[in-house]
Amino acid sequence: MGRSGVYGTSICCTECLLRVMFNLSLIEGKILKKMLIVEDDVTFLGLLSHVLRNQFEIYEACGVNEALKLLENISVDLICSDYNMPGGTGLELLEQLHRSGKKISFILMSGTEDSFVVHSVKFYGGTFCNKTDSDLLTTIRKKQIVNSGDWFMG
């Protein structure tokens, strides 16, 4: 799996996400404050939310439809979504955001690295992160320092 730079990345979660977030912060200089975590595993969702609450204002959704409904009423700087969920995938959420023109930093997490998924996330300007990588949290924290504006979805 290669690393393709800042604008569409395929990375080993935490360490690399921190690197991506740091690079974007040098380019854009904005700190992300609001994060939506989309995860159907309520245990993992609760754990991730708890760990990141000190760095982000956290919103939670258990699936794509719930996330889209939430996004009708709130704005976030970063979405961290699981890939495989009942009722839709995180990639489908990213595609819908792209089609609607919303410019939100996006991290897609998965327990497996499917080359089609990794390529598709890059295509839509998101970042892929392997959920089983021990650096997941570092990756998310690095992504915090970024401007959620013009660089995403060109």
C-alpha positions in Angstrom: 0.0 0.0 0.0 1.5 3.3 -1.0 1.3 6.7 0.4 0.1 9.3 -2.1 0.4 12.6 -0.3 -2.0 14.9 1.3 -5.0 15.2 -1.0 -6.0 11.5 -1.3 -4.2 9.2 1.0 -4.0 5.5 1.8 -2.2 5.2 5.1 -1.5 3.2 8.2 -3.9 4.9 10.6 -2.6 6.9 13.5 1.0 7.7 12.6 0.3 8.6 9.0 -3.0 10.4 9.8 -1.0 12.6 12.2 1.5 13.3 9.4 -1.3 14.1 6.9 -3.0 16.4 9.4 0.3 18.2 10.2 1.0 18.7 6.5 -2.5 20.1 5.9 -2.2 22.4 8.9 0.9 23.8 7.3 -1.0 24.4 4.1 -4.3 25.7 5.6 -3.7 26.6 9.2 -7.1 25.8 10.8 -7.9 23.6 13.8 -10.8 21.2 13.3 -13.2 21.3 16.2 -16.3 19.3 15.4 -16.2 15.6 14.5 -18.8 13.2 13.4 -18.0 9.5 14.1 -20.1 7.1 12.1 -19.7 3.5 13.4 -22.2 0.7 13.8 -20.2 -1.1 16.6 -21.5 0.9 19.6 -18.7 -0.3 21.8 -16.0 1.0 19.4 -18.1 4.1 18.8 -18.2 4.8 22.5 -14.6 4.1 23.0 -13.4 6.3 20.1 -15.8 9.1 21.2 -14.6 9.0 24.8 -10.9 9.1 23.8 -11.4 12.0 21.4 -13.8 14.2 23.5 -11.0 16.3 24.8 -9.8 17.3 21.3 -13.2 17.5 19.5 -16.8 18.3 19.9 -18.1 14.8 19.1 -21.3 13.8 17.3 -22.2 10.2 16.8 -24.1 8.2 14.2 -24.6 4.5 14.0 -25.0 4.4 10.2 -25.1 6.3 6.9 -28.8 7.4 7.1 -28.4 8.7 10.7 -25.2 10.6 9.7 -26.9 12.2 6.7 -29.9 13.2 8.9 -27.5 14.7 11.5 -25.6 16.6 8.8 -28.9 18.3 7.8 -28.9 20.1 11.2 -25.2 20.5 12.1 -21.9 21.2 10.4 -18.7 19.3 11.2 -15.1 19.8 10.3 -14.2 16.1 10.1 -16.1 12.8 9.6 -14.5 9.5 10.7 -16.6 6.7 9.3 -16.5 2.9 9.4 -16.7 1.3 6.0 -19.0 -1.7 6.4 -22.3 -0.9 8.2 -25.8 -2.1 7.8 -27.8 0.2 5.6 -24.9 1.6 3.6 -21.1 2.0 3.6 -18.9 4.8 4.7 -17.8 5.1 1.0 -21.4 5.7 0.0 -21.5 8.5 2.6 -18.3 10.0 1.2 -19.8 9.8 -2.3 -23.0 11.5 -1.3 -21.1 14.3 0.4 -19.0 14.7 -2.7 -22.1 14.9 -4.9 -23.8 17.4 -2.7 -20.7 19.6 -2.8 -20.0 19.5 1.0 -16.4 20.2 1.9 -15.7 18.1 4.9 -12.4 16.3 5.8 -13.1 12.5 5.7 -11.4 9.5 7.2 -12.7 6.1 6.2 -11.9 3.3 8.6 -12.0 -0.4 7.8 -10.7 -3.6 9.3 -9.5 -4.8 5.9 -7.8 -3.0 3.0 -9.7 -3.6 -0.2 -7.8 -1.9 -3.1 -11.1 -0.7 -4.7 -12.1 1.0 -1.5 -8.7 2.6 -0.9 -8.6 3.9 -4.5 -12.2 5.2 -4.3 -11.5 7.1 -1.0 -8.5 8.7 -2.6 -10.6 9.6 -5.7 -13.0 11.5 -3.5 -10.3 13.2 -1.5 -10.6 11.3 1.7 -8.1 9.4 3.8 -8.2 5.6 4.3 -7.2 4.2 7.6 -6.9 0.6 8.6 -9.0 0.2 11.8 -6.7 -2.5 13.2 -3.7 -0.2 13.0 -2.5 0.8 16.4 -2.0 4.4 15.2 -5.7 5.1 14.5 -6.0 7.7 17.2 -2.8 9.5 16.3 -4.0 9.7 12.7 -7.3 11.2 13.8 -5.6 13.7 16.0 -3.3 14.8 13.2 -6.3 15.3 10.9 -7.6 17.8 13.5 -5.2 20.5 12.4 -6.5 21.2 8.9 -8.8 23.6 7.0 -11.9 21.7 6.1 -12.3 24.0 3.1 -10.9 24.2 -0.4 -8.5 21.2 -0.4 -11.3 18.6 -0.1 -13.3 17.5 -3.2 -11.5 20.1 -5.4 
